[in-house]
């Protein structure tokens, strides 16, 4: 370690006074030798392992591999837990707790003798939440994605974890799947450690981290159980020690160019719509100006190169064997800021200069893409004054321009109670409108925007309808689904005023979402509108409701935007 660079941890371990004695002596209970306290970079390993987060169930073992790399490079590794967010089990939605986990991460890093950070991530919100927290402290930081599962298997076919979920109602009621069929899928769809192997939010977040320059090259797509994942983890442990010596902080990597690169890459891989709300929140923490409109202006003309479920045919294991994200980055170099810095000290272009594609059916080229103009579309209109989004690559082309009659559900309970009622006045030309599922209203903005279609329409062979809500959609899902309507209904956005029978016009090409009701009529409805009763009156949920921002700002808490840095002046005695 250079004598000219004082370690942050030296304020704890480098003093020969009472507090230095206190800090070191209690650490010695774990058997650390004396030289560990003598100018070794302390590397915090932020572990989102939990048995309540199945996708991250292997991270405790992966942490030990990272530690090997840290020790080899002359660092002092200290693992710490933070709030872990299990997408498949937490109620009412992990999005409610993303900001809480970011607070846990931020304050744990800031309060402790840490010089650099390794974020062990996997399940959907564990990547953005820990990165948001780390950004607000701004120390040298590297991400080690936990990796996707192996391909799901069912009777000789590959199936995607997550994506099949949205087909169960149809499979049971239309395709006559038996209970045993469903059980066989359940057993075979998630057959190894790791997160969802479709291009859902977890895989999207891993690719986001790599495209931002925050992982070693190629880290995003390696399957969780592949031995090369451990190699990447060990090399990341070595690299974070060097990053501390170089003072390579997050703020040096996460500039505007990095965010624009991430938007381009997300469009090229057909990434989750949740990417938008998480990247906006990350930008708000690190202080990079980023707006909802940027996702359209930068990403909507980008070709789709990755043939991956739910928009395509293959799964993450196939993506890795085809060459992984470095191939996408190399192919997209004419769209990217190629000089953007990454955690290994090289540019993103240099990292991916030699990245051959091994399967052209999995990864296409910009000259022969799977789809032109595949990025997110940002809609505007009287129904979404601050914007709404739609993922055209996941939508039905014939519905991208559509005018239909609104069938309104006031909340998710109303939807569940009535959607399969044979007497429900609905046909395939109608537009399903779901209220009360935004950041404040649910609370937490759940992934319910792609609600199931009415059973009577599924039995007629209807596969898709326009659906509009102030909620989100899983990255594993598809459909012509308008999401993130802002302002949301529960705070009095125009969505709250939609009534059964109103005509709504969607025109994705013109970026328009319009409620065909006069301003005078809307004003009269607004005068009669009463806000719903808050879903909580105490605790974190009350704090969340009072401080959460709307979707077009990333749904972070207003008190968390920006950062407090890494300095802590006062000691504990």
Backbone torsions as a table, in degrees:
resi	resn	phi	psi	omega
1	UNK	NA	131.4	-179.0
2	UNK	-63.8	140.3	179.5
3	UNK	-70.8	-16.0	-178.1
4	UNK	-84.7	-12.1	-178.5
5	UNK	-111.0	108.2	178.7
6	UNK	-79.7	131.4	177.3
7	UNK	-74.4	141.2	175.3
8	UNK	-59.6	-39.2	-177.9
9	UNK	-66.0	-16.7	178.9
10	UNK	-63.8	-23.0	176.4
11	UNK	-68.6	-16.0	174.8
12	UNK	-101.6	-53.3	-169.5
13	UNK	-98.0	-10.6	-172.0
14	UNK	-100.5	6.7	-176.7
15	UNK	-101.3	146.5	-180.0
16	UNK	-105.4	39.2	179.9
17	UNK	-118.4	-167.8	-178.6
18	UNK	-57.2	-46.0	-175.2
19	UNK	-70.8	-36.6	174.0
20	UNK	-58.5	-42.4	176.7
21	UNK	-58.8	-46.9	-178.5
22	UNK	-62.0	-49.7	-175.7
23	UNK	-62.1	-44.2	-176.5
24	UNK	-75.2	-42.2	-171.4
25	UNK	-64.7	-37.6	-179.9
26	UNK	-74.2	-30.0	174.7
27	UNK	-66.7	-26.7	-178.6
28	UNK	-66.9	-15.2	176.3
29	UNK	-61.4	-21.6	179.9
30	UNK	-93.0	1.9	173.2
31	UNK	86.4	22.0	178.6
32	UNK	-75.6	133.2	178.9
33	UNK	-72.4	166.2	-172.5
34	UNK	-60.1	-36.5	-175.7
35	UNK	-67.9	-16.8	178.1
36	UNK	-65.5	-22.9	-177.8
37	UNK	-97.6	7.7	-174.2
38	UNK	-112.0	81.3	171.9
39	UNK	64.9	30.3	171.0
40	UNK	-93.5	132.7	175.7
41	UNK	-60.8	126.7	176.8
42	UNK	-86.8	120.8	-177.5
43	UNK	-108.2	114.5	175.5
44	UNK	-80.8	124.6	177.0
45	UNK	-102.1	103.2	-175.4
46	UNK	-83.4	106.7	-170.4
47	UNK	-107.2	121.8	177.3
48	UNK	-96.7	22.5	175.4
49	UNK	-62.6	140.6	171.1
50	UNK	-166.8	143.1	174.0
51	UNK	-71.1	-12.9	174.1
52	UNK	-87.2	-2.8	176.7
53	UNK	-121.8	84.7	-173.1
54	UNK	-53.8	-36.3	-178.1
55	UNK	-64.6	-21.2	-177.3
56	UNK	-110.4	16.6	-173.9
57	UNK	-65.9	-15.3	-179.1
58	UNK	-99.6	0.0	-172.5
59	UNK	-72.0	-21.5	176.6
60	UNK	-64.5	-39.7	176.9
61	UNK	-70.5	-39.1	-179.1
62	UNK	-64.8	-32.7	178.7
63	UNK	-60.2	-37.3	179.3
64	UNK	-64.7	-33.1	178.0
65	UNK	-70.5	-41.5	176.3
66	UNK	-59.6	-42.2	179.8
67	UNK	-58.6	-39.3	177.7
68	UNK	-55.9	-46.1	-179.8
69	UNK	-64.6	-40.1	179.3
70	UNK	-62.2	-46.4	-178.6
71	UNK	-64.6	-41.4	178.8
72	UNK	-58.3	-35.1	-176.8
73	UNK	-88.1	2.6	177.1
74	UNK	92.0	18.5	179.2
75	UNK	-100.4	173.4	-178.6
76	UNK	-118.7	98.7	-175.4
77	UNK	-82.6	134.1	175.6
78	UNK	-133.3	113.5	-178.1
79	UNK	-85.2	140.7	176.3
80	UNK	-140.8	147.1	179.2
81	UNK	-90.6	152.5	168.8
82	UNK	-134.3	169.6	177.9
83	UNK	-50.3	125.5	-179.6
84	UNK	-107.2	137.8	-171.5
85	UNK	-115.1	103.3	-179.0
86	UNK	-88.6	103.7	-173.8
87	UNK	-56.1	-34.3	-170.9
88	UNK	-85.9	-7.3	-175.9
89	UNK	-129.7	-24.0	-171.1
90	UNK	-76.5	136.1	177.3
91	UNK	-115.7	147.3	-0.6
92	UNK	-80.5	-21.2	176.8
93	UNK	-169.9	142.5	178.7
94	UNK	-64.2	-22.0	179.9
95	UNK	-62.9	-27.9	175.8
96	UNK	-61.6	-29.5	-173.0
97	UNK	-107.9	1.2	177.8
98	UNK	-57.2	-45.9	-177.6
99	UNK	-69.8	-32.5	176.3
100	UNK	-65.4	-44.5	177.8
101	UNK	-63.0	-35.0	177.7
102	UNK	-66.5	-36.8	176.4
103	UNK	-64.7	-43.4	177.9
104	UNK	-57.9	-47.9	-179.5
105	UNK	-62.8	-49.4	-177.6
106	UNK	-58.4	-50.3	-173.7
107	UNK	-73.7	-31.2	176.1
108	UNK	-66.3	-43.0	178.4
109	UNK	-63.8	-48.9	-174.3
110	UNK	-64.9	-36.9	-171.8
111	UNK	-81.1	-9.2	-171.7
112	UNK	-118.7	162.8	-177.1
113	UNK	-76.9	74.0	-175.5
114	UNK	-119.1	133.0	179.1
115	UNK	-102.5	-29.3	179.0
116	UNK	-151.7	159.6	-170.6
117	UNK	-131.3	136.9	168.6
118	UNK	-111.0	122.4	178.1
119	UNK	-97.4	116.2	175.0
120	UNK	-94.3	112.5	-170.9
121	UNK	-128.4	172.4	178.9
122	UNK	-173.6	-83.0	-177.5
123	UNK	-58.3	155.8	-165.0
124	UNK	-36.9	-63.2	-170.6
125	UNK	-83.1	-10.1	-177.4
126	UNK	-69.7	-25.9	176.2
127	UNK	-75.8	-56.6	-178.7
128	UNK	-65.2	-36.0	-176.3
129	UNK	-66.1	-46.8	-179.4
130	UNK	-69.0	-36.1	177.9
131	UNK	-67.6	-39.6	176.2
132	UNK	-58.3	-46.4	179.3
133	UNK	-63.3	-42.6	179.7
134	UNK	-64.8	-37.8	178.8
135	UNK	-60.3	-37.0	-177.6
136	UNK	-72.4	-13.0	174.9
137	UNK	-101.1	-38.8	174.5
138	UNK	65.6	59.0	168.7
139	UNK	-106.3	166.3	170.9
140	UNK	-54.2	127.9	-172.1
141	UNK	-143.2	138.1	175.2
142	UNK	-132.2	145.2	-179.4
143	UNK	-105.9	135.0	172.1
144	UNK	-115.9	99.7	178.8
145	UNK	-66.9	139.9	-178.4
146	UNK	-68.0	-25.7	175.9
147	UNK	96.6	153.9	-179.4
148	UNK	-80.4	161.5	171.6
149	UNK	-66.0	166.2	166.2
150	UNK	-68.2	160.5	-179.9
151	UNK	-54.6	136.4	172.9
152	UNK	-70.3	151.3	-178.4
153	UNK	-132.5	138.6	175.5
154	UNK	-149.9	108.8	176.5
155	UNK	51.0	48.4	174.2
156	UNK	87.1	-4.0	-179.3
157	UNK	-112.3	152.6	174.0
158	UNK	-83.7	133.8	176.6
159	UNK	-130.4	152.7	-175.5
160	UNK	-103.0	129.0	174.1
161	UNK	-61.5	138.0	-177.6
162	UNK	93.2	-57.3	-174.7
163	UNK	-63.4	-36.6	-179.0
164	UNK	-66.8	-27.2	-178.4
165	UNK	-51.3	-41.9	-172.5
166	UNK	-77.5	-4.2	-179.1
167	UNK	-104.7	-4.6	-171.4
168	UNK	-61.7	-44.3	-179.8
169	UNK	-59.7	-43.9	178.7
170	UNK	-66.7	-43.6	-178.8
171	UNK	-62.8	-40.1	-177.9
172	UNK	-72.4	-40.2	-169.9
173	UNK	-100.2	-18.0	-178.4
174	UNK	-115.9	-45.1	-176.4
175	UNK	-93.0	3.3	173.1
176	UNK	60.2	35.9	172.5
177	UNK	-64.9	134.6	177.0
178	UNK	-82.7	170.1	175.5
179	UNK	-59.5	-36.4	179.4
180	UNK	-68.1	-37.8	175.9
181	UNK	-58.1	-48.9	-178.1
182	UNK	-63.8	-39.1	177.8
183	UNK	-64.0	-41.1	179.3
184	UNK	-63.0	-39.6	176.2
185	UNK	-64.8	-44.9	-179.3
186	UNK	-56.2	-39.4	-178.2
187	UNK	-75.6	-33.9	-173.0
188	UNK	-96.6	-10.4	-173.2
189	UNK	-79.7	-29.9	-179.2
190	UNK	-125.1	78.7	-166.4
191	UNK	-102.5	8.0	175.9
192	UNK	-150.6	171.4	173.5
193	UNK	-64.2	155.6	178.3
194	UNK	122.8	173.9	178.9
195	UNK	-92.6	177.1	-177.4
196	UNK	-51.3	137.5	-174.9
197	UNK	-98.8	7.1	166.8
198	UNK	-83.9	176.1	173.5
199	UNK	-84.1	57.3	173.2
200	UNK	-80.7	-165.3	-175.8
201	UNK	-68.5	-36.4	-179.4
202	UNK	-62.5	-49.2	177.7
203	UNK	-64.9	-37.3	177.4
204	UNK	-61.7	-42.5	-179.7
205	UNK	-66.8	-36.9	175.9
206	UNK	-63.4	-43.4	177.8
207	UNK	-67.4	-35.4	175.6
208	UNK	-60.1	-46.1	-178.8
209	UNK	-60.9	-42.6	179.6
210	UNK	-68.3	-41.1	-178.6
211	UNK	-71.3	-24.7	172.6
212	UNK	-74.0	-14.3	-178.5
213	UNK	92.2	19.4	-172.1
214	UNK	-102.3	1.3	173.5
215	UNK	-123.2	164.8	168.3
216	UNK	-67.1	151.2	-175.4
217	UNK	-57.7	132.3	176.6
218	UNK	87.3	4.0	-172.9
219	UNK	-72.4	-27.8	-166.5
220	UNK	-65.3	-39.4	-168.3
221	UNK	-98.6	-5.5	-177.4
222	UNK	-63.5	125.8	178.5
223	UNK	-58.3	148.2	-175.5
224	UNK	-58.3	-34.0	-174.4
225	UNK	-95.8	1.3	177.6
226	UNK	-76.7	134.1	-178.5
227	UNK	-58.0	-25.3	179.6
228	UNK	-68.8	-19.7	172.4
229	UNK	-64.2	-41.0	178.2
230	UNK	-67.3	-38.2	176.3
231	UNK	-59.6	-45.5	179.5
232	UNK	-62.1	-38.4	178.9
233	UNK	-65.2	-43.2	-179.8
234	UNK	-66.1	-42.5	178.2
235	UNK	-64.7	-34.1	176.9
236	UNK	-66.1	-38.0	175.5
237	UNK	-61.6	-40.2	175.9
238	UNK	-65.6	-44.2	-172.8
239	UNK	-66.8	-35.8	-177.3
240	UNK	-64.0	-31.1	176.6
241	UNK	-64.4	-42.8	177.8
242	UNK	-65.5	-36.6	178.5
243	UNK	-62.5	-37.4	176.3
244	UNK	-62.7	-44.6	179.5
245	UNK	-62.3	-33.8	-179.8
246	UNK	-86.8	-5.2	-175.0
247	UNK	54.2	43.0	-178.5
248	UNK	-86.7	83.9	-176.0
249	UNK	-80.8	166.1	177.6
250	UNK	-57.1	-39.0	-176.3
251	UNK	-66.4	-18.7	176.4
252	UNK	-80.9	-22.2	-178.6
253	UNK	-98.5	-42.8	-173.4
254	UNK	-87.0	73.1	172.9
255	UNK	-103.4	-175.9	-177.0
256	UNK	-59.0	-38.6	-179.5
257	UNK	-60.7	-41.0	179.5
258	UNK	-62.5	-41.8	-179.8
259	UNK	-67.4	-39.7	177.8
260	UNK	-65.2	-38.9	175.8
261	UNK	-59.7	-42.6	-179.5
262	UNK	-62.9	-38.2	178.7
263	UNK	-64.4	-44.0	179.1
264	UNK	-61.9	-48.2	-177.7
265	UNK	-64.2	-39.7	179.4
266	UNK	-61.0	-38.7	177.2
267	UNK	-66.7	-40.5	-177.8
268	UNK	-67.3	-26.2	-179.8
269	UNK	-98.8	-2.3	-177.4
270	UNK	67.5	41.4	-174.4
271	UNK	-68.9	167.5	-177.2
272	UNK	-61.4	146.5	173.8
273	UNK	-65.0	-21.9	177.3
274	UNK	-64.7	-20.5	174.6
275	UNK	-49.5	-39.3	-175.5
276	UNK	-63.4	-50.6	-174.1
277	UNK	-69.1	-30.1	179.1
278	UNK	-78.9	-41.8	-179.8
279	UNK	-66.1	-37.1	175.7
280	UNK	-60.3	-41.7	179.9
281	UNK	-67.5	-40.6	178.6
282	UNK	-63.5	-43.7	178.4
283	UNK	-60.6	-38.9	178.8
284	UNK	-64.5	-29.1	179.7
285	UNK	-78.3	-39.0	-174.7
286	UNK	-89.9	-8.4	174.8
287	UNK	85.9	26.5	176.8
288	UNK	-98.8	123.3	178.2
289	UNK	-62.3	123.8	179.5
290	UNK	-150.1	133.7	-178.7
291	UNK	-122.2	163.5	177.2
292	UNK	-57.7	-38.7	-177.8
293	UNK	-63.6	-27.2	179.8
294	UNK	-60.1	-32.2	-177.5
295	UNK	-68.1	-28.0	177.0
296	UNK	-83.5	-51.3	-175.1
297	UNK	-64.7	-32.2	-178.6
298	UNK	-92.2	-38.2	-169.4
299	UNK	-105.2	-15.8	-170.0
300	UNK	-75.3	-16.6	179.2
301	UNK	-101.9	15.9	-178.1
302	UNK	-89.4	135.1	179.0
303	UNK	-75.2	148.6	176.6
304	UNK	-84.6	122.9	-177.8
305	UNK	-109.2	-20.5	-170.9
306	UNK	-101.9	121.6	-177.9
307	UNK	-91.3	75.9	-171.5
308	UNK	-131.4	143.3	174.9
309	UNK	-61.4	146.1	8.2
310	UNK	-86.7	-9.0	-178.6
311	UNK	-85.0	-14.4	-175.3
312	UNK	-135.8	-142.4	-167.7
313	UNK	-111.4	-35.8	-167.8
314	UNK	-99.4	-175.8	-178.4
315	UNK	-131.0	173.7	-170.8
316	UNK	-60.6	-35.0	177.5
317	UNK	-58.4	-42.7	178.0
318	UNK	-66.3	-37.2	177.9
319	UNK	-60.6	-43.7	180.0
320	UNK	-64.5	-44.6	-179.7
321	UNK	-64.6	-27.8	179.0
322	UNK	-77.2	-10.5	179.1
323	UNK	129.3	-16.1	175.0
324	UNK	74.6	-168.2	-173.7
325	UNK	-62.6	-32.2	177.3
326	UNK	-54.8	-31.2	177.4
327	UNK	-66.3	-45.1	177.8
328	UNK	-59.2	-46.2	-178.2
329	UNK	-62.8	-42.2	178.4
330	UNK	-63.8	-43.9	-179.6
331	UNK	-65.1	-29.2	-175.7
332	UNK	-95.8	14.9	-172.2
333	UNK	-60.2	-28.2	179.3
334	UNK	-72.9	-12.6	178.8
335	UNK	-99.6	-11.5	-167.3
336	UNK	-105.3	163.3	167.0
337	UNK	-86.3	95.6	-169.4
338	UNK	-71.1	-16.9	-178.7
339	UNK	-92.3	7.6	179.6
340	UNK	-61.4	134.3	-177.0
341	UNK	-77.6	146.6	176.6
342	UNK	-125.3	175.0	-172.6
343	UNK	-65.4	-21.2	178.6
344	UNK	-86.8	6.3	177.7
345	UNK	86.6	-4.3	178.5
346	UNK	-102.8	169.1	177.2
347	UNK	-81.3	160.8	-179.9
348	UNK	-64.0	-32.7	178.6
349	UNK	-69.6	-44.2	178.8
350	UNK	-61.6	-39.1	-179.1
351	UNK	-61.5	-31.0	-171.4
352	UNK	-114.0	13.0	-176.1
353	UNK	-61.6	-37.5	178.2
354	UNK	-113.7	88.8	-176.5
355	UNK	-140.7	80.1	-176.6
356	UNK	-69.3	148.4	174.7
357	UNK	-92.5	131.4	-177.3
358	UNK	-104.4	-2.9	178.2
359	UNK	-155.1	100.3	-176.1
360	UNK	-71.7	-12.9	175.6
361	UNK	-78.0	-22.3	178.1
362	UNK	-89.6	-44.7	-178.2
363	UNK	-119.9	114.8	179.6
364	UNK	-87.1	-172.4	178.8
365	UNK	-120.9	160.3	178.9
366	UNK	-61.8	-27.3	179.3
367	UNK	-78.9	-21.0	177.1
368	UNK	-138.5	64.7	-174.3
369	UNK	-76.0	167.2	174.3
370	UNK	-71.2	-30.3	179.7
371	UNK	-159.6	140.6	174.0
372	UNK	-84.8	151.5	171.8
373	UNK	52.1	60.5	-170.0
374	UNK	-98.3	-2.4	-175.1
375	UNK	-72.9	-174.9	-179.0
376	UNK	-73.5	145.8	173.7
377	UNK	-108.5	133.6	178.1
378	UNK	-102.8	120.1	-177.0
379	UNK	-96.4	148.7	174.1
380	UNK	-133.6	159.6	179.8
381	UNK	156.5	179.6	-175.8
382	UNK	-68.1	-16.4	178.9
383	UNK	-85.5	-14.4	-177.7
384	UNK	-148.3	75.7	-172.5
385	UNK	-60.5	-32.3	177.8
386	UNK	-100.5	4.5	174.5
387	UNK	113.0	160.5	171.9
388	UNK	-150.0	166.3	-177.8
389	UNK	-129.2	158.2	172.4
390	UNK	-146.7	147.4	179.3
391	UNK	-104.4	95.9	-174.5
392	UNK	-59.3	-33.0	-178.2
393	UNK	-67.0	-19.3	179.1
394	UNK	-100.0	-1.2	-174.1
395	UNK	-98.5	167.1	175.2
396	UNK	-86.6	123.7	-175.5
397	UNK	-54.0	-36.7	-176.7
398	UNK	-71.5	-11.2	-179.9
399	UNK	-103.5	-0.9	-177.7
400	UNK	-69.9	-18.5	167.4
401	UNK	-127.6	112.7	-169.6
402	UNK	-154.9	141.3	173.1
403	UNK	-125.2	126.4	-175.8
404	UNK	-149.6	167.9	-179.3
405	UNK	-84.6	132.4	-178.2
406	UNK	-75.0	131.9	167.7
407	UNK	-114.5	113.0	-164.7
408	UNK	-103.2	135.6	171.7
409	UNK	-121.3	124.0	-171.5
410	UNK	-72.5	-25.4	177.9
411	UNK	-162.1	178.1	-174.9
412	UNK	-68.1	-30.6	177.4
413	UNK	-67.4	-39.7	176.9
414	UNK	-61.8	-41.7	178.3
415	UNK	-61.1	-51.5	-177.6
416	UNK	-62.1	-33.4	-177.5
417	UNK	-71.9	-29.7	-168.7
418	UNK	-119.0	-14.7	-168.4
419	UNK	-62.6	-32.3	-178.6
420	UNK	-103.4	14.3	175.1
421	UNK	-68.1	120.9	-179.4
422	UNK	-58.0	-22.9	-178.0
423	UNK	-88.5	-2.3	179.7
424	UNK	-60.9	128.6	-178.2
425	UNK	-81.6	88.0	-176.6
426	UNK	-152.0	142.5	171.4
427	UNK	-136.3	179.5	-173.5
428	UNK	-67.2	-13.9	179.4
429	UNK	-88.1	-11.6	-179.0
430	UNK	-73.4	167.5	176.1
431	UNK	-118.4	122.0	178.0
432	UNK	-79.4	125.7	179.3
433	UNK	-116.9	119.6	179.1
434	UNK	-114.5	122.4	179.7
435	UNK	-102.5	169.1	168.5
436	UNK	74.3	22.8	-179.9
437	UNK	-123.7	26.4	177.2
438	UNK	-86.6	-174.0	-178.0
439	UNK	-55.4	-45.4	-179.0
440	UNK	-81.2	-41.8	-167.8
441	UNK	-71.3	-33.1	-173.7
442	UNK	-77.7	-48.2	-4.0
443	UNK	-90.2	162.1	174.9
444	UNK	111.9	-6.4	172.4
445	UNK	62.1	72.0	-174.1
446	UNK	-75.5	171.4	179.3
447	UNK	-89.3	65.9	-178.7
448	UNK	-119.4	6.8	-176.5
449	UNK	-62.1	-31.3	179.2
450	UNK	-90.8	54.4	-176.9
451	UNK	-58.0	149.9	177.6
452	UNK	-61.3	148.4	176.4
453	UNK	-76.8	159.9	177.4
454	UNK	-58.6	140.9	-178.2
455	UNK	-57.0	-39.3	-176.7
456	UNK	-66.7	-27.3	176.6
457	UNK	-81.8	-36.8	174.6
458	UNK	-58.5	-41.2	-179.0
459	UNK	-69.9	-18.3	174.1
460	UNK	-85.2	-6.6	-179.6
461	UNK	97.8	7.2	178.0
462	UNK	-73.0	127.4	-176.3
463	UNK	-105.3	-20.9	-175.1
464	UNK	-153.3	150.4	172.8
465	UNK	-145.5	159.0	173.0
466	UNK	-71.7	130.1	177.2
467	UNK	-129.3	137.4	-176.1
468	UNK	-129.5	132.8	176.1
469	UNK	-157.2	171.6	173.5
470	UNK	-96.7	15.1	178.0
471	UNK	-98.8	-165.8	-179.8
472	UNK	-113.7	-179.7	176.7
473	UNK	-137.6	140.2	175.5
474	UNK	-60.1	143.1	176.0
475	UNK	-66.1	-15.6	178.6
476	UNK	-83.8	-3.8	-173.0
477	UNK	-104.9	170.6	177.6
478	UNK	-142.7	-175.0	179.7
479	UNK	120.8	167.4	178.8
480	UNK	-86.3	83.5	-168.5
481	UNK	-123.1	119.6	176.1
482	UNK	-91.6	126.1	-169.9
483	UNK	-125.4	169.0	170.0
484	UNK	58.4	31.4	179.3
485	UNK	-56.6	126.8	-176.2
486	UNK	-134.1	133.0	0.3
487	UNK	-69.9	151.1	-178.2
488	UNK	-73.3	165.9	-175.1
489	UNK	-67.4	-35.7	-172.6
490	UNK	-71.3	-13.5	175.1
491	UNK	-108.2	11.7	174.6
492	UNK	97.4	16.2	173.1
493	UNK	-62.2	163.4	-176.0
494	UNK	-59.5	-27.2	176.7
495	UNK	-54.8	-32.8	179.8
496	UNK	-64.3	-20.6	-172.5
497	UNK	-96.8	-4.5	-178.7
498	UNK	-67.4	136.9	179.0
499	UNK	-122.0	157.4	175.8
500	UNK	-53.8	134.6	178.3
501	UNK	94.4	-17.1	175.1
502	UNK	-60.0	145.0	176.4
503	UNK	-93.6	135.2	-179.9
504	UNK	-124.4	136.9	179.5
505	UNK	-113.4	126.3	173.4
506	UNK	-113.5	127.0	176.7
507	UNK	-139.1	94.3	-174.2
508	UNK	-66.7	-37.9	-180.0
509	UNK	-60.2	-37.5	178.4
510	UNK	-93.5	3.5	178.0
511	UNK	57.3	42.9	-173.8
512	UNK	-119.5	136.5	170.7
513	UNK	-133.8	107.4	-169.1
514	UNK	-126.3	131.1	172.5
515	UNK	-93.2	119.3	-174.0
516	UNK	-82.6	65.0	177.2
517	UNK	-134.5	137.7	-175.4
518	UNK	-66.6	156.2	176.8
519	UNK	-60.3	-35.6	-179.7
520	UNK	-66.0	-42.0	179.2
521	UNK	-68.0	-38.6	177.6
522	UNK	-64.1	-38.8	178.4
523	UNK	-64.5	-39.0	178.7
524	UNK	-66.5	-40.9	177.5
525	UNK	-65.1	-40.1	-178.3
526	UNK	-64.0	-35.8	179.3
527	UNK	-64.4	-27.2	-179.7
528	UNK	-93.0	-9.9	-173.3
529	UNK	-72.9	139.7	175.8
530	UNK	-121.2	131.0	179.9
531	UNK	-66.0	147.3	178.4
532	UNK	-68.2	158.0	177.2
533	UNK	-65.1	131.1	179.5
534	UNK	-55.7	146.6	-175.8
535	UNK	-80.6	-7.2	179.1
536	UNK	-154.1	149.0	178.8
537	UNK	-121.5	3.4	-179.7
538	UNK	-154.6	171.1	170.9
539	UNK	71.4	-166.3	-177.1
540	UNK	-59.9	-39.2	-177.0
541	UNK	-63.1	-39.4	175.4
542	UNK	-63.4	-43.4	177.4
543	UNK	-60.0	-42.4	178.7
544	UNK	-61.0	-49.8	-178.7
545	UNK	-58.5	-40.3	-176.8
546	UNK	-72.2	-23.3	-170.9
547	UNK	-123.0	-5.5	-176.8
548	UNK	-71.8	139.5	176.2
549	UNK	-89.1	167.3	-177.8
550	UNK	-76.5	168.8	-171.9
551	UNK	-59.5	-36.3	-176.1
552	UNK	-69.2	-9.9	175.9
553	UNK	-106.6	1.3	177.6
554	UNK	99.9	1.4	177.7
555	UNK	55.3	30.2	170.9
556	UNK	-81.5	169.2	173.2
557	UNK	-81.3	139.6	-177.0
558	UNK	-60.1	-30.6	-178.2
559	UNK	-79.1	-6.4	-177.1
560	UNK	-103.4	-13.9	-179.8
561	UNK	-60.1	144.1	-176.0
562	UNK	83.6	-162.1	-177.8
563	UNK	-149.2	162.1	178.2
564	UNK	-106.2	-0.8	179.7
565	UNK	76.2	-171.9	-173.3
566	UNK	-105.3	-6.9	-174.8
567	UNK	-80.1	131.3	173.2
568	UNK	-126.7	112.0	-170.2
569	UNK	-80.3	-44.4	-172.7
570	UNK	-84.8	138.9	177.8
571	UNK	-92.7	175.2	-173.2
572	UNK	-88.5	-7.7	175.8
573	UNK	-137.0	NA	NA
